[in-house]
Amino acid sequence: ATTSLRSVDAAAAIFELLADDVVLLDPADGQCCRNQCASCSYYELEDGAPVYRHEELTGGRWLPARPVTEVPPRLQVATWVEKLFPDDANDVSRSSFEEILAPAGPEGIDDAWRALTSAPRILQKNEMASRLGQLASSGAVDEATFADALAAARAAPRGDVVDYESMETAAPRRAG
């Protein structure tokens, strides 16, 4: 199947809005307690202060798989978090998602939504992080991988979607 240039441009525009130029990676993958344990191989002292090992992806643009990466004294909040989940929000509605990505143009927004969630109306931050983690081979998603995910979402069959978010439980029936 051939991906149209228009679809690729849409994916690139969305990626551009959400991506970072530099991605901070934690080689401890969150497992270091940051308590300066004597046997810890993830830090060293520089001028009496602990400096924890870190890696960076540079020379391109990526969507970090982790919403926040902290490797003291460094901290990175992913651009996609700042744009889609401002003020420590844990979810974004479909309408807000569309509004935030509107500068990229209408083409591809539905593909992006479907690539990131199966929910009809709410995208959760932890769900997006999990999906990016599935796509990432090095702690972050590159533009080509993101475009492929959007193309796969576009090509996927659209089955009936059950909107569990808006269902209400029926009131209990009274006997007699």
C-alpha positions, -999 to 999 in steps of 0.1 A, spaced: 0 0 0 13 34 -9 11 62 16 -1 95 0 22 125 2 -6 144 18 -8 119 46 30 120 51 28 158 52 0 156 78 20 132 100 51 154 97 31 185 107 16 168 138 50 153 147 66 188 144 41 202 169 47 175 195 84 166 191 116 175 209 150 184 195 168 167 224 156 137 244 170 130 279 174 93 285 179 77 319 202 47 315 189 34 348 154 34 332 139 47 365 154 20 386 180 42 404 167 55 438 189 86 436 201 80 472 238 79 462 242 43 472 278 32 476 275 5 450 255 26 425 270 28 390 246 55 379 263 85 395 296 100 404 306 130 425 317 161 407 329 189 430 312 171 459 278 170 441 262 139 427 259 139 389 238 110 375 246 93 343 224 102 314 222 99 276 208 123 251 193 118 216 204 148 195 207 156 158 170 150 150 136 152 165 117 127 186 87 120 207 100 109 241 83 77 253 84 90 289 63 120 298 89 132 323 125 122 326 145 132 356 182 125 359 195 150 385 203 177 380 185 175 346 147 173 341 128 170 308 91 173 303 82 161 269 68 187 245 38 164 238 30 166 275 32 204 276 10 207 246 -16 180 251 -16 177 289 -9 212 303 -12 220 340 -5 184 351 -36 172 333 -39 134 330 -62 133 300 -72 153 270 -106 152 252 -109 145 216 -122 180 209 -92 196 228 -68 172 209 -82 185 176 -80 221 187 -43 217 199 -33 200 167 -53 223 144 -22 243 133 -10 211 116 -41 211 95 -72 188 96 -56 159 76 -41 133 99 -56 144 132 -80 114 132 -51 91 123 -31 105 152 -60 99 176 -65 64 164 -28 56 165 -26 67 202 -58 54 217 -88 32 210 -110 54 232 -136 75 214 -134 107 235 -106 107 260 -68 102 256 -50 96 289 -14 107 294 -2 73 306 -19 56 276 -1 79 252 32 72 270 26 34 268 18 36 231 49 57 224 69 32 245 56 4 222 67 23 191 101 35 205 132 15 199 155 38 218 134 56 243 118 79 217 98 77 185 113 92 153 93 109 126 93 79 102 80 55 129 53 81 139 42 84 103 41 46 99 19 44 130 -5 70 116 -6 52 83 -14 19 100 -42 36 120 -56 51 88 -55 16 71 -70 -3 100 -107 -13 97 -131 8 116 -153 -15 136 -182 -6 158 -168 14 187 -186 10 220 -184 43 239 -181 30 275 -171 65 287 -207 78 281 -226 48 293 -247 51 324 -258 23 347 -295 17 348 -313 26 379 -322 -5 400 -358 -18 394 -382 -18 423 -399 -50 430 -437 -50 429 
